[in-house]
């Protein structure tokens, strides 16, 4: 549970950096099987953290504030 809270508190960039470190370790190929499984599980959790953060940002980016300060859907094609 503590590890999960730590992962969720990471910024997108921090989570990506940790994920890249795990990938490097696994790509070397000299990791014992049990440790590789642990790294894989950590990597999958970090991948989900990154995906969730990107999804949240995407939701925010699809809205804009109108003149009255209210959020409304952003229609890219309507501006053409």
MINULUM-886437 format. One line per 2 residues: number of its first residue (from 1); their letters; for each residue x, y, z of N, C-alpha, C, CB. Coordinates in Angstrom, 1 decimal. Glycine has a CB too. Example, Ala and Ser with C-alpha at 12.3 -4.5 7.8 and 13.67 -1.06 7.14 Angstrom:
1	as	13.2/-5.7/7.8/12.3/-4.5/7.8/13.2/-3.3/7.8/11.3/-4.5/9.0 ~ 12.8/-2.2/7.1/13.7/-1.1/7.1/12.9/0.0/7.9/14.1/-0.6/5.7
# end
This chain:
1	xx	0.8/-1.2/0.0/0.0/0.0/0.0/0.9/1.2/0.0/-0.9/0.0/1.2 ~ 1.9/1.2/0.8/2.8/2.4/0.9/3.5/2.6/-0.5/3.9/2.2/2.0
3	xx	3.9/1.6/-1.2/4.5/1.7/-2.5/3.6/2.3/-3.5/5.0/0.3/-3.0 ~ 2.3/1.9/-3.4/1.3/2.4/-4.3/1.0/3.9/-4.1/-0.1/1.6/-4.1
5	xx	1.0/4.3/-2.8/0.9/5.8/-2.6/2.1/6.5/-3.1/0.7/6.0/-1.1 ~ 3.3/6.0/-3.0/4.5/6.6/-3.5/4.4/6.8/-5.0/5.7/5.8/-3.1
7	xx	3.9/5.7/-5.7/3.8/5.8/-7.1/2.8/6.8/-7.6/3.5/4.4/-7.7 ~ 1.7/6.9/-6.9/0.7/7.9/-7.2/1.1/9.3/-7.0/-0.6/7.6/-6.5
9	xx	2.0/9.5/-6.0/2.5/10.9/-5.7/3.6/11.3/-6.7/3.0/10.9/-4.3 ~ 4.1/10.5/-7.5/5.1/10.8/-8.5/4.5/11.7/-9.6/5.8/9.6/-9.0
11	xx	5.3/12.6/-10.1/4.9/13.4/-11.2/5.1/12.4/-12.4/5.8/14.7/-11.4 ~ 4.5/12.8/-13.6/4.6/12.0/-14.8/6.1/11.8/-15.1/3.9/12.7/-15.9
13	xx	6.8/12.9/-15.1/8.3/12.8/-15.4/9.0/11.9/-14.5/8.9/14.2/-15.4 ~ 8.7/11.9/-13.2/9.4/11.0/-12.2/9.0/9.6/-12.5/9.0/11.4/-10.8
15	xx	7.8/9.3/-12.8/7.3/8.0/-13.0/8.0/7.4/-14.3/5.8/7.9/-13.1 ~ 8.1/8.3/-15.3/8.7/7.8/-16.6/10.2/7.5/-16.3/8.6/8.9/-17.6
17	xx	10.9/8.3/-15.5/12.3/8.1/-15.2/12.4/6.8/-14.5/12.8/9.2/-14.4 ~ 11.6/6.5/-13.5/11.7/5.2/-12.8/11.4/4.0/-13.8/10.7/5.2/-11.7
19	xx	10.4/4.2/-14.7/10.1/3.2/-15.6/11.2/2.9/-16.6/8.8/3.6/-16.4 ~ 11.9/4.0/-17.0/13.1/3.8/-17.9/14.2/3.1/-17.2/13.6/5.2/-18.4
21	xx	14.4/3.3/-15.9/15.4/2.6/-15.2/15.1/1.1/-15.1/15.6/3.2/-13.7 ~ 13.9/0.8/-14.9/13.5/-0.6/-14.8/13.7/-1.3/-16.2/12.0/-0.7/-14.4
23	xx	13.3/-0.6/-17.2/13.5/-1.2/-18.6/15.0/-1.4/-18.8/12.9/-0.2/-19.7 ~ 15.8/-0.5/-18.5/17.3/-0.7/-18.7/17.8/-1.9/-17.9/18.0/0.6/-18.2
25	xx	17.3/-2.1/-16.7/17.7/-3.2/-15.9/17.3/-4.5/-16.6/17.2/-3.2/-14.5 ~ 16.0/-4.6/-17.0/15.5/-5.8/-17.6/16.1/-6.1/-19.0/14.0/-5.7/-17.8
27	xx	16.5/-5.0/-19.7/17.1/-5.2/-21.0/18.5/-5.8/-20.9/17.1/-3.9/-21.8 ~ 19.2/-5.5/-19.8/20.5/-6.1/-19.6/20.5/-7.6/-19.6/21.2/-5.5/-18.3
29	xx	19.4/-8.2/-19.1/19.3/-9.6/-19.1/20.0/-10.4/-18.0/19.7/-10.1/-20.4 ~ 20.7/-9.7/-17.2/21.4/-10.4/-16.1/20.7/-10.3/-14.8/22.8/-9.8/-16.0
31	xx	19.4/-10.1/-14.8/18.6/-10.0/-13.6/18.0/-11.4/-13.3/17.4/-9.0/-13.8 ~ 18.1/-11.9/-12.1/17.5/-13.2/-11.7/16.0/-13.1/-11.9/17.8/-13.5/-10.2
33	xx	15.4/-14.3/-12.2/14.0/-14.4/-12.6/13.0/-13.7/-11.6/13.6/-15.8/-12.8 ~ 13.2/-14.0/-10.3/12.3/-13.4/-9.3/12.4/-11.9/-9.2/12.7/-14.0/-7.9
35	xx	13.6/-11.4/-9.4/13.8/-9.9/-9.4/13.2/-9.3/-10.7/15.3/-9.6/-9.3 ~ 13.4/-10.0/-11.8/12.8/-9.6/-13.0/11.3/-9.5/-12.9/13.2/-10.5/-14.2
37	xx	10.7/-10.4/-12.3/9.2/-10.4/-12.1/8.8/-9.2/-11.2/8.7/-11.7/-11.4 ~ 9.6/-8.9/-10.2/9.3/-7.8/-9.3/9.5/-6.5/-10.1/10.3/-7.8/-8.1
39	xx	10.5/-6.4/-10.9/10.7/-5.2/-11.7/9.6/-5.0/-12.7/12.1/-5.3/-12.5 ~ 9.1/-6.1/-13.3/8.0/-6.1/-14.3/6.8/-5.6/-13.6/7.8/-7.5/-14.9
41	xx	6.5/-6.1/-12.4/5.3/-5.6/-11.7/5.4/-4.1/-11.3/5.1/-6.4/-10.4 ~ 6.5/-3.7/-10.9/6.7/-2.3/-10.6/6.6/-1.4/-11.9/8.1/-2.0/-10.0
43	xx	7.1/-1.9/-13.0/7.0/-1.2/-14.2/5.6/-1.1/-14.7/7.8/-1.9/-15.3 ~ 4.8/-2.1/-14.5/3.4/-2.1/-14.9/2.6/-1.1/-14.1/2.7/-3.5/-14.8
45	xx	2.9/-1.0/-12.8/2.3/0.0/-11.9/2.6/1.4/-12.4/2.6/-0.2/-10.4 ~ 3.9/1.6/-12.6/4.4/2.9/-13.1/3.8/3.3/-14.4/5.9/2.9/-13.2
47	xx	3.6/2.3/-15.3/3.0/2.5/-16.6/1.5/3.0/-16.4/3.0/1.2/-17.5 ~ 0.8/2.4/-15.5/-0.6/2.8/-15.2/-0.6/4.2/-14.6/-1.2/1.8/-14.2
49	xx	0.3/4.5/-13.8/0.4/5.9/-13.2/0.6/6.9/-14.3/1.6/6.0/-12.2 ~ 1.5/6.6/-15.2/1.7/7.5/-16.4/0.5/7.6/-17.3/2.9/7.0/-17.2
51	xx	-0.1/6.5/-17.5/-1.3/6.5/-18.4/-2.5/7.3/-17.7/-1.8/5.0/-18.6 ~ -2.7/7.1/-16.4/-3.7/7.8/-15.7/-3.5/9.3/-15.7/-3.8/7.3/-14.3
53	xx	-2.2/9.7/-15.5/-1.9/11.1/-15.6/-2.1/11.7/-16.9/-0.4/11.3/-15.1 ~ -1.8/11.0/-18.0/-2.0/11.5/-19.4/-3.5/11.6/-19.7/-1.3/10.5/-20.4
55	xx	-4.3/10.6/-19.2/-5.7/10.7/-19.4/-6.3/11.9/-18.7/-6.4/9.4/-18.9 ~ -5.9/12.2/-17.5/-6.4/13.3/-16.7/-6.0/14.6/-17.5/-5.7/13.4/-15.3
57	xx	-4.8/14.7/-18.0/-4.4/15.9/-18.7/-5.2/16.0/-20.0/-2.9/15.9/-19.0 ~ -5.5/14.9/-20.7/-6.2/14.9/-21.9/-7.6/15.4/-21.6/-6.3/13.5/-22.5
59	xx	-8.3/15.0/-20.5/-9.6/15.5/-20.2/-9.6/17.0/-19.9/-10.1/14.7/-18.9 ~ -8.6/17.5/-19.3/-8.5/18.9/-19.0/-8.3/19.7/-20.3/-7.3/19.2/-18.0
61	xx	-7.5/19.1/-21.2/-7.2/19.8/-22.4/-8.4/19.9/-23.4/-6.0/19.2/-23.1 ~ -9.4/19.0/-23.2/-10.6/19.1/-24.1/-11.6/20.0/-23.6/-11.1/17.7/-24.2
63	xx	-11.3/20.8/-22.6/-12.2/21.8/-22.1/-11.6/23.1/-22.1/-12.7/21.5/-20.7 ~ -12.3/24.2/-22.4/-11.8/25.5/-22.3/-12.8/26.3/-21.4/-11.6/26.2/-23.7
65	xx	-12.3/27.4/-21.0/-13.1/28.3/-20.2/-13.8/29.3/-21.1/-12.3/29.0/-19.1 ~ -15.1/29.5/-20.9/-15.8/30.5/-21.8/-15.7/31.8/-21.1/-17.3/30.1/-22.0
67	xx	-16.3/32.9/-21.7/-16.2/34.2/-21.2/-16.8/34.4/-19.8/-16.9/35.2/-22.1 ~ -17.7/33.5/-19.4/-18.3/33.6/-18.0/-17.5/32.8/-17.0/-19.7/33.2/-18.1
69	xx	-16.4/32.3/-17.4/-15.6/31.5/-16.5/-16.0/30.1/-16.3/-15.5/32.2/-15.2 ~ -16.9/29.6/-17.1/-17.4/28.2/-17.0/-16.7/27.3/-18.0/-18.9/28.2/-17.2
71	xx	-16.4/26.1/-17.6/-15.8/25.1/-18.5/-16.8/24.6/-19.6/-15.2/24.0/-17.8 ~ -16.3/24.5/-20.8/-17.2/23.9/-21.8/-16.3/23.1/-22.7/-17.9/25.0/-22.6
73	xx	-16.9/22.2/-23.4/-16.2/21.3/-24.3/-15.5/22.1/-25.4/-17.1/20.2/-24.9 ~ -14.3/21.7/-25.7/-13.5/22.3/-26.7/-13.6/21.6/-28.0/-12.0/22.4/-26.3
75	xx	-14.1/22.3/-29.0/-14.4/21.6/-30.3/-13.4/22.2/-31.3/-15.8/21.9/-30.8 ~ -12.4/21.3/-31.6/-11.3/21.8/-32.5/-11.8/22.0/-33.9/-10.2/20.7/-32.5
77	xx	-12.7/21.1/-34.4/-13.2/21.2/-35.8/-14.1/22.4/-36.0/-13.9/19.9/-36.1 ~ -14.7/22.9/-34.9/-15.6/24.0/-35.0/-14.9/25.3/-35.3/-16.4/24.2/-33.8
79	xx	-13.6/25.4/-35.1/-12.8/26.6/-35.4/-12.4/26.7/-36.8/-11.6/26.6/-34.5 ~ -12.6/25.7/-37.6/-12.1/25.8/-39.0/-13.0/26.6/-39.9/-12.0/24.4/-39.6
# end
